[in-house]
Amino acid sequence: MSTAAGAKQQSFTDSDSDSDHSQSGESNSARRHTDLSNSIFKSYFELTATTTSASPSPHDLSKIQSFLNSSSSGALSCLICLERIRPSDPTWSCGSLCFDVFHLLCIQSWARQASDLAALRASTRLPITSQKADETAIWNCPKCRSEYSKSQIPRTYFCFCGKLESPPNDNPWILPHSCGEVCNRPLKNNCGHFCLLLCHPGPCPPCPKLVKASCYCGKIEDVRRCGYKVYSCNSRCNKLLGCKSHKCKEICHDGECPPCHERGAYRCLCGKKEEEKECCERDFRCEIPCKKPLSCGKHLCEKGCHSPEGCGGCPLQGKRTCPCGKRVHEGMACDVAVPLCGDTCGKMLSCGFHKCHERCHRGQCAETCRMVVFKSCRCGSLKKEVCGKRLRCKNHKCPSPCHRGPCAPCPVMVPISCACGHTRFEVPCGTEKDQKPPKCRKLCEIPPLCRHGTYIKPHKCHYGACPPCRLICEEEYPCGHKCRLRCHGPMPPPKPEFMFKPTKKRPIHQSESTPGSPCPPCPELVWRSCVGQHYAAERMMVCSNKTMFSCENLCGNPLPCGNHHCTKTCHALKFNTSNWLGKIATSESCEKCNLPCEKERKPGCTHTCSLRCHPDDCPPCKALVKRSCHCGSMVHAFDCIYYNSLSKKEQISARSCGGPCHRKLPNCTHLCPETCHPGECPSPDKCSKKVTVRCRCQTLKKEWLCKDVQEAHRAAGSDPKDVSKNHFGLGLLPCNSDCKAKIQVVEQELHLRSSKDAEVKDSTTEAQPSKRKKRRQRLQEAKQLSTLQKILPAVKKLLLVVILVGTLVAASYYGYKALMWLSDYMNEVEEQRHSSKRRYPRI
């Protein structure tokens, strides 16, 4: 926008400074300027109209455009003299409402005449002096009638933005009466931004900055122009009202929500009366007195409507005094009247000099003082009754004889002067307290002591201390920021304060200058990173706060091993030798990696590296890998690196033991005849081993091939896998006559064996004695025991009891000793603590 305005203002010429140009040339120039301004402001109008949902009125931009067109075409005229304003004429523009331009000489004459007329009218119509009327006189803008004080009469010719005094008029590329620089005036609504146009007439446009702004109710947040950031979302507010029960039903609005107008039945504070009222008026009071019995049970509450807890205690309980207050009674019942003490009342009467001489009484004292006062003259020869009451001035007494009614006013006049004594006036005595010292036109002669002494505006004569410096301190901190507080430098010694009684001798006070206070620590907010310089762990801190902080996260820096990260809490690193403020920071090295190596070996190696964690590659694995052969008869031991470097075929051939397989075939009890091989044994149904086949009585036997035996078992309806080794081939041959004869012989032999066994059992039972005999033998052996053997158990029990008793006695003795030693130790510790407190008391 500033570039556009610059292009616009650079196109202006000084063609309107002379009147000898032709009318056609002026019309062409005006048309050319109008087209250029339209093209410049067109994009600005569209931009401001599309940034908000409810586009604001571009009145200010239209006013600026009209001022630019009028100024560039030479159409500006002074409303006072009605003459055209030339580029070389000194001007003044109204900065309140109309922003119209006038000749400097015309506006000065207008302002002086208007202010003098206003002062004359004020001095004739109001009870003020001409000097006061002259100071308070005002004048108005000829167009918008904005009010200005007499001190605001322009005296110097400035550019439109007010930065340059007497701007040049010989540059054809700059707008007349403009300095050609950026306006830089603060924009409306104190948004903090400044005008980006070049020095221009008329008001500054709305702020075009894009900011995030919320609606009044805060529901919607949108990016809008700063000049139009206050808006309504046109939806219901829905904020919780002050009643904390209902929500606002108004459309999104500015300011506080209105009171809740929901109607309902509410009770008063005491709860006796119920009325229909609005929610905002629900806490109301009825006109029914409380009349609840107080805590004493003898009086009733005389208060109006109040909460149930507001009755309080009986006001007549506790300490009570007689009417004059000299005697105190305690413990009296609240329904008993306090007795009179019988002493003189002694209360001060309304005259303020005498006291009531009646006995202690109830009610008020006499309103009129009956005491007669005698006053003597200065020489003491005459005495008469003088009123002697203190007058309303509070400084003198009534000199008239004793009279009725109020005293006459004090006739003494008191002078009041300014601090330097140049200006003074007199007032009646007693009114000086309500008077202020006169305003003196002379300047204060006390020089300022702060660093802004040459820039402070001089002030007039005054009482008391000089006004403090209102400028910004702007003293630079070591960090580079500047102090943004009001000036707090030294102040000169104050003058004595204005006294209400200047006739009395003033106390002499030796005034001293007030030393200035140092600038506080830098309050600017800056982002500080943690001591570990972690990402996204910055904190917003005050610039003067030099403390370093830890973000409480893990350090996370890679260790020298290159495989792990530091697990310590955030700490200062070794390479971070200084903090942000230049002070040496206490660095702390990361932890040493003591973990075992956890790198993954080549595929196939399951062994971990025997070294500590290291950055380089792991050494070759020399661990022994045990692998059994395919048949399981022996175990091979290989180096891990050698075995894993072989291919699958080479590993299979290396694991073979070279001998027979030694694995049992699945369908029979024989071993595999093949050489040690991986996987299942080949052709288990074609085993050619010889198997002895028997009949069921195992008398007949023959040798068959194993495969024939398997087929015979399958033919008999049984699976060869389920047949045990002892029954493999059993029952496949049929029995004959030889088998039957053999069975009979076996049965006879078994019968003979059973008869012999029975005879052996009988002989053994006769040789063993009976139980009764054994019991008798034991009793006889017990009787033969000696007496010594009977005494031994009793002696053992006695020794055990003695040992237990001695142990208990020793334990109790040494336990008592330990407790006494502990008590002495605690006493010593307590004494040392008390002595240390006496030596080093707390401050």
C-alpha positions in Angstrom: 0.0 0.0 0.0 2.9 2.4 0.8 4.4 1.6 -2.6 1.1 2.5 -4.3 0.8 5.7 -2.4 4.4 6.5 -3.2 3.7 6.0 -6.9 0.6 8.1 -6.5 2.5 10.9 -4.8 5.4 10.8 -7.2 3.1 11.4 -10.1 2.0 14.8 -8.6 3.6 17.9 -10.0 3.7 21.5 -9.1 1.5 22.4 -12.1 -1.1 24.0 -9.8 1.3 26.5 -8.3 0.9 28.8 -11.3 -2.3 30.1 -12.8 -1.0 30.5 -16.4 -1.7 26.9 -17.4 -4.4 26.4 -19.9 -7.8 25.1 -18.8 -7.5 22.1 -21.1 -4.2 21.1 -19.6 -5.7 21.3 -16.1 -8.6 19.1 -17.1 -6.3 16.5 -18.7 -4.1 16.5 -15.7 -7.0 16.1 -13.3 -8.5 13.3 -15.4 -5.1 11.6 -15.4 -4.7 11.9 -11.6 -8.3 10.7 -11.1 -7.7 7.5 -13.2 -4.4 6.9 -11.4 -6.0 7.3 -7.9 -8.9 5.0 -8.9 -6.5 2.3 -10.0 -4.4 2.6 -6.8 -7.4 2.5 -4.4 -9.3 -0.1 -6.4 -7.3 -3.0 -5.0 -7.3 -1.6 -1.5 -11.1 -1.3 -1.6 -11.5 -4.9 -2.9 -9.0 -6.2 -0.3 -10.8 -4.5 2.6 -14.2 -5.6 1.4 -13.2 -9.3 1.1 -11.4 -9.7 4.3 -14.4 -9.7 6.5 -17.9 -11.2 6.3 -19.5 -7.9 7.0 -17.4 -5.5 4.9 -17.0 -2.1 6.6 -17.8 1.2 4.9 -14.7 2.6 3.1 -15.5 6.1 4.1 -12.0 6.9 5.3 -10.4 5.7 2.1 -12.8 7.7 0.0 -12.0 10.8 2.1 -8.2 10.2 1.5 -8.8 9.8 -2.2 -10.8 13.0 -2.4 -8.1 14.9 -0.5 -5.4 13.5 -2.8 -7.4 14.4 -5.9 -8.1 17.9 -4.6 -4.5 18.5 -3.6 -3.1 17.2 -6.8 -5.5 19.2 -9.0 -5.0 22.4 -7.1 -8.7 22.5 -5.9 -7.9 23.0 -2.2 -9.5 26.2 -0.9 -9.4 27.8 2.5 -12.9 28.1 4.0 -11.9 31.2 5.9 -10.6 33.5 3.1 -12.2 31.4 0.3 -8.9 31.6 -1.6 -7.1 28.8 -3.3 -4.3 27.1 -1.3 -1.1 27.2 -3.3 1.7 24.6 -2.8 3.9 27.3 -1.4 1.4 28.6 1.2 1.9 27.5 4.9 -1.2 25.5 5.9 -2.8 23.9 9.0 -5.2 20.9 8.9 -7.8 19.9 11.5 -6.8 16.6 13.1 -10.1 15.8 14.9 -13.0 15.1 12.5 -13.0 17.0 9.1 -9.2 17.0 8.4 -9.8 20.1 6.2 -6.9 22.4 5.2 -6.6 26.1 6.0 -4.1 28.9 5.5 -1.9 29.1 8.6 -2.4 32.9 8.8 -6.2 32.5 8.4 -6.5 29.9 11.1 -4.3 31.9 13.5 -6.5 35.0 13.1 -9.6 32.9 13.4 -8.4 31.2 16.6 -7.3 34.4 18.3 -10.6 36.2 17.6 -12.7 33.3 18.7 -10.7 32.7 21.9 -10.7 36.4 22.8 -14.5 36.6 22.3 -15.0 33.5 24.4 -12.9 35.0 27.2 -14.8 38.2 27.1 -18.1 36.5 27.4 -16.9 34.3 30.3 -15.5 37.2 32.3 -18.8 39.2 31.9 -21.2 36.3 32.6 -19.3 34.2 35.1 -17.7 35.2 38.5 -14.2 34.7 37.4 -11.3 37.0 36.6 -10.3 38.0 33.1 -7.0 36.1 33.6 -8.9 32.9 34.4 -11.3 33.4 31.6 -8.4 34.0 29.2 -6.8 30.7 30.3 -9.9 28.7 29.9 -11.0 30.2 26.5 -11.5 27.8 23.6 -11.9 28.2 19.8 -13.6 25.9 17.2 -12.6 24.5 13.9 -14.4 26.5 11.1 -15.8 23.4 9.5 -16.4 20.6 12.0 -16.6 22.9 15.1 -14.1 20.7 17.1 -12.9 22.5 20.3 -9.3 23.5 20.8 -7.7 25.3 23.7 -5.9 28.6 23.4 -2.6 26.9 23.8 -3.3 24.8 20.7 -3.4 27.8 18.3 -1.0 26.7 15.6 2.2 28.7 15.4 4.4 26.6 13.0 3.9 25.2 9.5 4.2 21.4 9.6 3.6 18.7 7.0 0.4 16.5 7.1 2.0 13.9 9.4 3.6 16.5 11.7 7.2 15.3 11.5 8.8 18.0 9.3 8.6 21.7 9.9 8.2 23.9 6.8 8.2 21.0 4.2 9.8 21.9 0.9 7.6 23.0 -2.0 10.1 22.9 -4.9 10.0 19.1 -5.4 7.5 18.3 -8.2 7.5 14.6 -7.3 6.2 15.1 -3.8 2.6 16.0 -2.8 2.3 19.6 -1.8 2.5 20.3 1.9 3.9 16.7 2.4 7.3 15.6 3.6 7.4 12.6 1.2 8.2 10.2 4.0 6.1 7.4 5.5 3.2 8.8 7.5 3.9 6.5 10.5 1.0 7.9 12.6 -0.6 5.5 15.0 -3.8 4.0 13.5 -7.2 3.9 15.1 -8.3 1.9 18.1 -4.7 1.8 19.5 -3.9 -1.4 17.6 -0.2 -0.8 17.9 0.4 -0.5 14.1 1.3 2.6 12.2 0.2 4.1 8.9 2.2 2.8 5.9 1.1 5.5 3.4 3.4 8.3 2.5 2.6 11.6 4.2 -0.9 12.4 3.2 -3.9 14.7 4.0 -7.0 13.4 5.6 -7.5 10.5 8.0 -5.3 7.4 8.0 -7.0 4.3 6.5 -8.0 1.3 8.7 -5.1 -1.0 9.7 -4.6 -3.6 6.9 -2.5 -6.0 9.0 -3.8 -9.6 9.2 -4.3 -10.8 12.7 -6.1 -13.6 14.4 -9.3 -12.3 16.1 -12.2 -13.9 17.9 -15.8 -12.8 17.8 -17.4 -11.2 20.9 -18.5 -14.6 22.3 -15.2 -16.3 21.5 -16.7 -19.2 19.5 -15.1 -18.4 16.2 -11.5 -17.4 15.5 -10.7 -16.0 12.1 -7.9 -14.2 10.3 -9.1 -10.6 9.7 -7.8 -7.2 9.1 -6.6 -5.5 12.2 -8.9 -2.5 11.5 -11.9 -4.8 11.5 -10.9 -7.4 14.0 -13.9 -6.7 16.3 -16.9 -8.5 14.9 -20.0 -10.6 15.7 -20.5 -14.1 14.5 -24.3 -13.5 14.4 -25.0 -16.6 16.5 -26.4 -16.9 20.0 -24.0 -15.8 22.7 -24.7 -18.8 25.1 -22.4 -17.4 27.8 -23.3 -18.3 31.4 -25.1 -15.3 33.0 -24.4 -14.0 36.4 -27.1 -16.2 38.0 -25.0 -19.2 37.0 -28.2 -21.0 35.9 -29.2 -19.6 32.5 -27.3 -18.7 29.4 -27.4 -15.5 27.3 -29.9 -15.6 24.4 -28.6 -12.5 22.7 -26.9 -12.5 19.4 -23.0 -12.4 19.8 -22.5 -8.9 21.2 -19.8 -6.7 22.7 -19.4 -6.0 26.4 -21.0 -7.9 29.3 -24.1 -9.9 28.9 -27.4 -8.3 30.1 -29.0 -9.4 33.4 -31.0 -12.6 33.3 -34.7 -11.9 32.6 -36.0 -15.4 33.1 -39.1 -15.2 35.3 -39.8 -17.6 38.1 -41.2 -17.9 41.6 -38.6 -17.0 44.2 -38.7 -16.5 47.9 -37.3 -13.6 49.8 -34.2 -13.8 52.0 -36.2 -14.8 55.1 -38.4 -17.3 53.1 -41.7 -15.9 54.3 -42.9 -14.4 51.0 -42.9 -15.9 47.5 -43.2 -13.7 44.4 -42.8 -14.1 40.7 -39.7 -12.1 39.6 -37.0 -12.0 37.1 -33.9 -14.1 37.8 -31.7 -11.0 38.2 -34.1 -9.8 41.0 -34.5 -13.1 42.9 -32.5 -11.9 45.9 -35.2 -9.4 47.2 -36.3 -8.4 50.7 -39.9 -8.4 51.9 -41.3 -5.8 54.3 -42.2 -8.2 57.0 -39.9 -7.8 60.1 -38.0 -10.8 61.3 -39.5 -11.2 64.9 -37.5 -14.4 65.5 -36.5 -15.0 69.1 -32.8 -14.2 69.7 -30.4 -16.5 71.4 -31.2 -15.1 74.8 -34.9 -16.2 74.4 -36.2 -12.9 75.8 -36.0 -10.5 72.9 -37.0 -10.6 69.3 -35.0 -9.7 66.2 -35.9 -6.2 65.1 -34.1 -6.4 61.8 -35.9 -6.5 58.5 -35.9 -9.4 56.0 -32.6 -11.2 56.1 -31.1 -14.6 55.8 -31.8 -17.2 58.5 -28.2 -16.8 59.9 -28.4 -13.0 60.0 -30.1 -12.5 63.4 -27.0 -12.7 65.4 -26.8 -12.6 69.2 -28.7 -10.4 71.6 -27.2 -6.8 71.5 -27.9 -6.4 75.3 -25.7 -9.3 76.3 -22.1 -9.1 77.5 -20.4 -6.0 79.0 -22.8 -3.2 79.7 -22.1 0.3 81.1 -24.2 2.9 82.8 -25.4 5.9 80.6 -22.4 8.0 81.4 -20.0 5.0 80.7 -18.0 5.2 84.0 -19.2 1.9 85.6 -19.1 -1.4 83.8 -21.4 -4.3 84.6 -20.7 -7.8 83.5 -23.0 -10.9 83.6 -26.2 -8.9 83.8 -29.3 -10.3 82.2 -30.3 -8.7 79.0 -33.8 -7.9 80.2 -32.6 -5.9 83.2 -32.0 -2.2 82.9 -28.5 -1.0 83.8 -28.7 1.0 87.1 -27.4 4.6 87.3 -24.0 5.0 88.9 -25.0 8.3 90.7 -21.8 10.1 89.6 -21.7 13.3 87.5 -22.5 12.7 83.9 -19.4 14.6 82.6 -20.3 14.3 78.8 -19.1 17.2 76.6 -22.0 19.6 75.7 -22.7 20.9 72.2 -20.7 24.1 72.9 -17.5 22.1 73.0 -16.2 23.8 76.1 -18.2 22.6 79.1 -19.4 19.3 80.4 -22.8 18.2 81.6 -22.9 18.7 85.4 -26.1 16.6 86.0 -26.1 13.2 87.7 -25.8 10.1 85.5 -29.0 10.1 83.5 -30.6 8.3 80.6 -31.3 10.2 77.3 -29.4 13.1 75.8 -27.8 15.9 77.7 -29.1 19.5 77.6 -28.8 21.1 74.2 -28.0 24.6 75.4 -25.0 25.4 77.6 -26.0 27.6 80.5 -22.5 28.5 81.6 -21.5 32.2 81.8 -18.0 33.2 80.6 -16.2 36.3 81.8 -13.5 37.9 79.5 -11.1 40.6 80.4 -9.5 43.3 78.3 -5.8 43.3 77.4 -4.8 45.5 80.4 -7.0 43.4 82.8 -8.9 46.5 84.2 -12.3 45.6 82.7 -14.1 42.3 82.6 -17.3 41.5 80.9 -19.3 38.5 79.9 -18.0 37.5 76.4 -19.5 34.8 74.3 -16.1 33.2 73.8 -17.4 30.5 71.5 -15.1 29.3 68.8 -16.1 30.8 65.5 -16.8 28.8 62.4 -13.2 29.6 61.2 -11.9 27.3 64.0 -9.1 29.8 64.5 -10.7 32.7 66.6 -13.3 33.1 69.3 -16.4 35.3 69.3 -15.4 38.7 70.8 -19.1 39.9 71.2 -20.9 39.9 74.5 -22.9 36.8 75.4 -25.7 36.7 72.9 -28.4 34.4 71.5 -28.3 32.7 68.2 -25.2 32.0 66.0 -22.1 34.1 66.2 -21.1 36.6 63.5 -18.6 35.5 60.8 -14.9 36.0 61.5 -13.8 39.5 60.3 -10.1 38.5 59.8 -8.8 38.3 56.2 -6.0 35.8 55.4 -3.6 36.3 52.5 -2.8 33.3 50.2 0.2 33.5 47.8 1.9 31.3 45.3 5.2 29.5 46.1 7.4 32.4 44.7 5.2 35.1 46.2 4.6 36.9 43.0 0.8 36.2 42.9 -1.4 36.6 46.0 -5.0 37.2 47.1 -6.9 37.5 50.4 -9.8 35.4 51.6 -12.0 35.5 54.8 -10.5 33.5 57.7 -11.8 30.0 57.8 -12.1 29.7 54.1 -8.4 29.2 53.4 -8.8 25.5 53.8 -11.1 25.3 50.8 -8.9 27.6 48.8 -6.1 26.6 46.5 -2.9 28.7 46.0 -3.1 31.1 43.0 -1.7 30.0 39.7 1.5 31.8 38.9 2.6 32.4 35.3 6.3 32.3 36.1 8.2 29.1 35.3 9.7 26.9 38.0 13.4 27.6 38.5 14.4 24.2 39.9 16.4 22.3 37.2 15.5 18.6 36.7 18.2 16.1 37.7 17.2 13.0 35.6 18.8 12.1 32.2 15.9 13.8 30.4 16.6 17.2 31.7 17.0 18.8 28.3 13.8 17.2 26.9 11.4 17.8 29.8 8.8 20.5 29.1 9.2 23.3 31.6 6.4 23.8 34.2 5.1 26.7 36.1 5.5 27.8 39.7 4.1 25.4 42.2 4.2 24.2 45.8 5.7 20.9 46.9 7.7 18.6 44.7 8.2 19.1 41.0 6.1 16.8 38.8 7.9 13.6 38.0 9.4 13.1 34.6 6.8 11.4 32.3 9.2 10.2 29.7 10.2 6.6 29.2 13.5 5.8 30.8 15.0 3.9 27.8 18.3 3.2 29.6 19.9 0.3 27.9 20.5 -3.0 29.7 23.6 -5.1 29.2 21.4 -7.6 27.3 20.5 -5.0 24.7 16.9 -4.3 25.7 15.8 -0.9 27.0 14.0 0.0 30.2 10.3 0.7 29.3 9.3 2.2 32.6 8.6 5.8 33.4 11.7 7.8 34.3 12.8 6.9 37.8 15.9 9.1 38.0 16.8 11.5 40.8 14.4 14.3 41.6 15.3 17.8 42.9 14.6 18.8 46.5 10.9 19.7 46.8 9.6 23.1 47.8 7.6 23.4 51.0 4.0 22.4 50.8 1.2 24.9 50.7 0.1 25.6 54.4 -3.4 26.5 55.4 -2.1 28.9 58.1 0.6 31.0 56.5 0.5 33.5 59.4 2.2 31.1 61.8 5.8 30.4 61.7 6.6 27.6 59.4 8.9 24.9 60.6 12.3 24.8 58.9 12.9 21.6 57.1 16.2 21.0 55.2 15.0 19.6 51.9 17.2 17.1 50.1 17.0 15.7 46.6 15.4 12.3 46.1 17.9 9.8 44.7 16.7 7.9 41.7 16.1 4.2 41.8 18.1 1.8 39.6 16.3 0.2 36.7 14.7 -3.1 37.6 15.9 -6.3 36.1 15.1 -6.6 32.4 11.4 -7.7 32.2 11.4 -8.6 28.5 10.3 -12.1 27.7 12.7 -14.2 25.7 12.7 -17.9 24.6 15.4 -19.9 26.5 16.4 -23.4 25.7 17.2 -26.0 28.3 20.8 -26.9 29.3 20.7 -29.9 27.0 19.6 -27.8 24.0 16.7 -30.0 23.3 14.3 -29.3 20.4 10.9 -27.9 21.4 11.9 -27.6 25.1 12.2 -23.8 25.1 10.6 -21.8 27.8 9.4 -18.2 27.8 11.5 -16.6 30.6 12.2 -13.1 31.8 15.4 -11.8 30.2 16.9 -11.0 33.6 16.3 -14.5 34.9 19.7 -16.1 34.5 18.8 -19.4 36.0 19.4 -22.4 33.8 16.8 -25.1 33.8 16.5 -28.7 32.9 13.5 -29.9 30.8 13.4 -33.2 32.8 13.6 -35.2 29.6 16.3 -37.7 28.8 19.5 -36.3 27.5 19.3 -38.4 24.3 22.7 -37.5 22.9 24.5 -40.4 21.2 27.2 -42.0 23.3 30.8 -42.5 22.0 29.8 -46.1 21.2 27.5 -44.9 18.5 24.8 -47.5 19.4 23.1 -46.1 22.5 22.0 -42.7 23.8 22.5 -41.0 27.1 19.8 -41.9 29.6 20.6 -39.2 32.1 18.2 -36.3 32.8 18.7 -33.2 30.7 22.2 -31.8 31.7 24.7 -29.3 30.4 26.9 -30.8 27.7 30.7 -30.6 27.5 30.7 -28.7 24.3 28.1 -26.2 25.7 30.8 -24.3 27.7 28.8 -21.2 28.3 25.1 -20.3 28.7 23.2 -17.7 26.9 24.2 -14.8 29.2 27.9 -15.4 28.9 28.5 -17.1 32.3 30.4 -20.3 32.5 27.9 -23.2 32.8 28.7 -26.3 34.8 29.1 -29.0 32.2 28.5 -32.6 32.8 29.7 -35.4 30.6 27.3 -38.1 29.4 27.3 -41.5 31.0 29.8 -44.1 29.9 28.2 -47.0 28.0 28.8 -50.2 30.1 26.2 -52.3 28.3 27.3 -55.5 26.5 27.4 -55.3 22.7 23.9 -55.8 21.3 24.6 -55.6 17.6 23.0 -58.2 15.4 25.4 -60.8 13.9 25.1 -62.2 10.5 22.0 -64.3 9.9 22.3 -67.6 11.5 24.6 -66.6 14.4 22.6 -66.4 17.6 25.6 -65.7 19.9 26.1 -62.2 21.4 29.4 -60.4 21.1 31.6 -60.9 24.1 33.0 -57.4 24.0 31.6 -54.2 25.6 29.5 -52.0 23.4 31.9 -50.7 20.6 31.4 -48.6 17.5 33.2 -51.0 15.1 32.1 -54.3 13.6 32.1 -57.3 16.0 35.0 -59.8 15.7 34.3 -63.2 14.1 32.3 -65.5 16.3 34.5 -68.4 17.5 31.9 -70.0 19.8 31.4 -73.8 19.4 28.1 -74.8 17.8 27.0 -78.3 18.7 25.0 -80.1 16.1 23.9 -83.8 16.3 24.2 -86.0 13.3 21.0 -86.9 11.3 20.6 -90.2 13.1 21.4 -88.8 16.6 24.1 -91.2 17.4 26.9 -88.6 17.8 27.3 -84.8 18.3 29.6 -82.6 16.1 31.2 -79.4 17.4 31.8 -76.6 14.8 33.1 -73.1 15.0 30.1 -70.7 14.6 31.7 -68.7 11.8 32.7 -71.9 9.9 29.3 -73.6 10.3 27.3 -70.5 9.3 29.6 -69.8 6.3 28.6 -73.2 4.8 25.7 -73.6 2.4 22.7 -75.8 3.3 24.0 -78.8 1.3 27.5 -78.5 2.9 25.9 -78.2 6.4 23.9 -81.5 5.7 27.0 -83.3 4.5 29.1 -82.0 7.5 26.5 -83.2 10.0 26.4 -86.8 8.7 28.4 -89.2 10.8 29.1 -91.6 7.9 27.8 -94.7 9.8 24.5 -96.6 9.8 21.4 -94.6 10.6 20.7 -96.2 14.0 17.1 -94.9 13.9 14.2 -97.3 14.6 12.0 -98.0 11.6 8.4 -96.9 12.2 6.7 -100.2 11.5 9.1 -102.6 13.1 11.7 -102.9 15.8 14.7 -102.9 13.5 17.1 -100.0 12.8 17.5 -98.2 9.5 20.2 -100.0 7.4 21.0 -96.8 5.4 24.0 -94.5 6.0 23.3 -91.5 8.3 20.9 -89.3 6.4 18.5 -86.4 7.0 14.7 -86.7 7.0 12.6 -89.9 7.4 14.1 -93.3 6.7 13.4 -94.6 3.2 11.1 -97.6 2.5 10.1 -98.6 6.1 7.8 -101.3 4.7 10.5 -103.3 2.9 12.7 -104.3 5.9 14.7 -107.4 5.0 15.7 -108.4 8.6 14.9 -111.9 9.8 12.3 -112.2 12.6 11.6 -115.3 14.7 7.9 -116.1 14.4 6.2 -118.3 17.1 2.9 -119.8 17.9 0.8 -118.6 20.8 2.3 -121.1 23.2 5.8 -120.3 21.9 6.5 -123.9 21.2 6.9 -123.6 17.4 9.1 -121.1 15.8 10.4 -120.1 12.4 12.4 -117.2 10.8 10.6 -114.9 8.4 11.5 -111.7 6.7 10.4 -108.5 8.6 8.3 -107.3 5.7 6.4 -110.7 5.7 5.8 -110.4 9.4 4.4 -106.9 8.9 2.0 -108.2 6.2 1.0 -111.1 8.4 0.1 -108.6 11.2 -1.9 -106.5 8.9 -3.7 -109.6 7.6 -4.5 -110.5 11.2 -6.1 -107.1 11.7 -3.4 -105.3 13.8 -1.1 -102.5 12.9 2.6 -103.4 13.1 3.3 -100.0 14.8 1.1 -100.9 17.7 2.7 -104.3 18.3 5.4 -104.3 21.0 8.8 -105.8 20.6 8.1 -108.9 22.8 4.9 -109.7 20.8 6.3 -108.9 17.4 5.8 -112.2 15.3 4.0 -114.0 18.2 0.9 -116.0 17.4 1.4 -116.0 13.6 2.1 -119.8 13.5 -0.7 -122.3 14.4 -0.3 -124.7 17.4 -0.1 -128.6 16.9 -0.1 -131.8 19.1 3.4 -131.2 20.4 2.2 -127.9 21.9 -0.6 -129.7 23.9 1.7 -132.3 25.5 4.1 -129.6 26.5 1.3 -127.6 28.2 0.4 -130.7 30.4 4.0 -131.1 31.6 4.2 -127.5 32.5 1.0 -127.6 34.6 2.3 -130.6 36.6 5.5 -128.8 37.4 3.6 -125.7 38.6 1.4 -127.8 40.9 4.5 -129.3 42.6 6.1 -125.9 43.1 3.0 -124.6 44.8 2.9 -127.5 47.4 6.6 -127.0 48.2 6.1 -123.3 48.9 3.3 -124.0 51.4 5.5 -126.3 53.4 8.3 -123.7 53.6 5.8 -121.1 54.9 4.7 -123.4 57.8 8.2 -124.0 58.9 9.0 -120.3 59.1 5.9 -119.5 61.2 6.9 -122.1 63.8 10.4 -120.7 64.2 9.2 -117.1 64.9 8.1 -116.4 68.6 4.6 -115.0 69.3 3.9 -111.4 70.2 3.2 -112.1 73.9 6.7 -113.6 74.2 8.3 -110.6 72.7 6.4 -108.3 75.1 7.5 -110.3 78.1 11.1 -110.1 76.9 10.9 -106.3 76.6 9.6 -105.9 80.2 12.4 -108.0 81.6 15.0 -105.9 79.8 13.4 -102.6 81.0 13.6 -103.8 84.7 17.3 -104.5 84.3 18.1 -100.9 83.5 20.4 -99.2 86.0 19.5 -96.3 88.3 22.1 -94.1 86.6 20.2 -94.4 83.3 17.1 -93.2 85.1 18.9 -90.1 86.5 20.4 -89.0 83.2 17.1 -87.6 81.6 16.3 -85.5 84.7 19.9 -84.1 84.8 19.5 -83.1 81.1 16.3 -81.3 81.7 17.7 -79.4 84.7 20.7 -78.2 82.7 18.4 -77.0 79.9 16.4 -75.0 82.3 19.5 -73.4 83.8 20.8 -72.5 80.4 17.5 -70.8 79.4 17.3 -68.8 82.7 20.9 -67.6 82.2 20.2 -66.5 78.7 17.2 -64.5 79.7 19.1 -62.7 82.5 22.0 -61.8 80.2 19.6 -60.5 77.5 17.7 -58.3 79.9 20.9 -56.9 81.4 22.6 -56.0 78.1 19.3 -54.7 76.7 18.9 -52.4 79.7 22.5 -51.2 79.2 21.8 -50.5 75.5 18.7 -48.5 76.3 20.6 -46.4 78.8 23.4 -45.7 76.3 20.8 -44.7 73.7 19.1 -42.3 76.1 22.5 -40.6 76.9 23.2 -40.3 73.2 19.9 -38.6 72.5 20.4 -36.2 75.4 23.8 -35.2 74.0 22.4 -34.6 70.5 19.6 -32.4 72.0 22.1 -30.4 73.9 24.2 -29.8 70.8 21.2 -28.7 68.9 20.2 -26.1 71.6 23.8 -24.9 71.8 23.9 -24.4 68.0 20.7 -22.5 68.0 22.0 -20.2 70.7 25.2 -19.6 68.7 23.6 -19.0 65.4 20.1 -17.6 66.0 17.8 -17.3 63.0 17.6 -13.9 61.3 
